[in-house]
Amino acid sequence: LVQRHLRIGYNRAARLIEQMERAGLVSAMHSNGNRDVLVPARENQ
């Protein structure tokens, strides 16, 4: 999803996801490959 949304390559998208995990924004990968988003979505202002 990140890769398609940002139109970037796999390696760059994987690094971004790893950085988001270290920052506590997303969970570690589950056995099914999914991650949980750990921060609430921003509301439109």
N, CA, C and O of each residue as an XYZ file, in Angstrom:
180
protein
N       0.832     -1.195      0.000
C       0.000      0.000      0.000
C       0.873      1.254      0.000
O       0.629      2.176     -0.779
N       1.873      1.297      0.852
C       2.764      2.467      0.903
C       3.466      2.630     -0.438
O       3.567      3.736     -0.970
N       3.941      1.530     -0.969
C       4.669      1.551     -2.233
C       3.793      2.099     -3.363
O       4.235      2.955     -4.130
N       2.582      1.621     -3.467
C       1.687      2.089     -4.532
C       1.249      3.525     -4.303
O       1.215      4.327     -5.236
N       0.913      3.850     -3.056
C       0.413      5.195     -2.757
C       1.475      6.258     -3.034
O       1.171      7.307     -3.602
N       2.708      5.991     -2.635
C       3.786      6.963     -2.819
C       4.515      6.805     -4.146
O       5.358      7.628     -4.503
N       4.182      5.731     -4.882
C       4.823      5.441     -6.173
C       6.337      5.375     -6.029
O       7.082      6.060     -6.730
N       6.769      4.527     -5.098
C       8.195      4.325     -4.843
C       8.507      2.846     -4.977
O       7.593      2.024     -5.042
N       9.772      2.502     -5.020
C      10.186      1.121     -5.152
C      10.004      0.333     -3.857
O       9.767      0.896     -2.789
N      10.123     -0.996     -3.990
C       9.914     -1.890     -2.851
C      10.904     -1.607     -1.728
O      10.504     -1.501     -0.569
N      12.186     -1.485     -2.051
C      13.204     -1.301     -1.009
C      12.971     -0.027     -0.210
O      13.091     -0.026      1.016
N      12.642      1.046     -0.899
C      12.393      2.312     -0.193
C      11.142      2.210      0.676
O      11.127      2.705      1.803
N      10.091      1.570      0.157
C       8.860      1.398      0.934
C       9.124      0.542      2.168
O       8.611      0.842      3.246
N       9.915     -0.517      2.028
C      10.230     -1.389      3.160
C      10.997     -0.621      4.231
O      10.739     -0.795      5.422
N      11.939      0.228      3.816
C      12.684      1.042      4.785
C      11.757      2.002      5.516
O      11.896      2.193      6.724
N      10.815      2.607      4.802
C       9.861      3.519      5.445
C       9.011      2.790      6.478
O       8.789      3.303      7.574
N       8.535      1.595      6.132
C       7.726      0.811      7.068
C       8.554      0.447      8.297
O       8.052      0.515      9.419
N       9.819      0.061      8.101
C      10.693     -0.263      9.234
C      10.889      0.958     10.128
O      10.888      0.835     11.353
N      11.057      2.125      9.532
C      11.207      3.353     10.316
C       9.929      3.668     11.082
O       9.982      4.102     12.233
N       8.779      3.450     10.445
C       7.501      3.683     11.124
C       7.324      2.716     12.287
O       6.758      3.082     13.317
N       7.803      1.485     12.132
C       7.723      0.512     13.229
C       8.598      0.957     14.400
O       8.163      0.917     15.551
N       9.832      1.381     14.109
C      10.734      1.842     15.173
C      10.184      3.073     15.879
O      10.411      3.254     17.075
N       9.464      3.916     15.152
C       8.885      5.132     15.736
C       7.586      4.861     16.485
O       7.025      5.767     17.101
N       7.104      3.624     16.438
C       5.883      3.279     17.152
C       4.603      3.645     16.417
O       3.538      3.727     17.028
N       4.700      3.862     15.120
C       3.519      4.228     14.339
C       2.742      3.011     13.859
O       1.518      3.055     13.737
N       3.464      1.916     13.586
C       2.822      0.670     13.157
C       3.392     -0.476     13.978
O       4.496     -0.383     14.515
N       2.623     -1.562     14.069
C       3.063     -2.727     14.840
C       4.063     -3.548     14.032
O       4.281     -3.301     12.846
N       4.659     -4.520     14.696
C       5.482     -5.499     13.997
C       4.570     -6.314     13.088
O       3.357     -6.358     13.296
N       5.149     -6.954     12.092
C       4.356     -7.725     11.150
C       3.771     -8.961     11.826
O       4.473     -9.692     12.525
N       2.474     -9.184     11.609
C       1.808    -10.383     12.113
C       2.143    -11.561     11.207
O       2.724    -11.378     10.137
N       1.779    -12.769     11.630
C       2.074    -13.968     10.848
C       1.417    -13.939      9.467
O       1.895    -14.599      8.544
N       0.327    -13.184      9.316
C      -0.343    -13.097      8.016
C       0.216    -11.966      7.147
O      -0.268    -11.743      6.037
N       1.226    -11.256      7.643
C       1.859    -10.191      6.877
C       1.277     -8.813      7.115
O       1.810     -7.824      6.612
N       0.202     -8.728      7.866
C      -0.430     -7.437      8.146
C       0.232     -6.747      9.327
O       0.926     -7.376     10.126
N       0.005     -5.449      9.421
C       0.466     -4.642     10.550
C      -0.707     -3.824     11.050
O      -1.628     -3.518     10.293
N      -0.674     -3.472     12.325
C      -1.691     -2.592     12.891
C      -1.139     -1.174     12.932
O       0.036     -0.965     13.234
N      -1.986     -0.210     12.630
C      -1.617      1.199     12.774
C      -1.843      1.559     14.231
O      -2.934      1.343     14.760
N      -0.822      2.106     14.888
C      -0.871      2.345     16.328
C      -1.194      3.787     16.695
O      -1.323      4.100     17.879
N      -1.327      4.661     15.722
C      -1.670      6.057     15.994
C      -3.043      6.343     15.396
O      -3.396      5.779     14.360
N      -3.819      7.213     16.037
C      -5.143      7.526     15.487
C      -5.026      8.303     14.177
O      -4.057      9.029     13.959
N      -6.013      8.143     13.320
C      -6.051      8.883     12.058
C      -6.290     10.355     12.345
O      -6.987     10.709     13.295
N      -5.712     11.200     11.523
C      -5.944     12.643     11.674
C      -7.339     12.966     11.192
O      -7.829     12.387     10.222
N      -7.967     13.892     11.877
C      -9.289     14.347     11.457
C      -9.119     15.510     10.495
O      -8.174     16.289     10.618
N     -10.028     15.629      9.540
C      -9.992     16.775      8.623
C     -10.289     18.040      9.401
O     -11.167     18.070     10.263
N      -9.550     19.071      9.083
C      -9.704     20.322      9.829
C     -10.299     21.392      8.970
O     -10.501     22.515      9.434
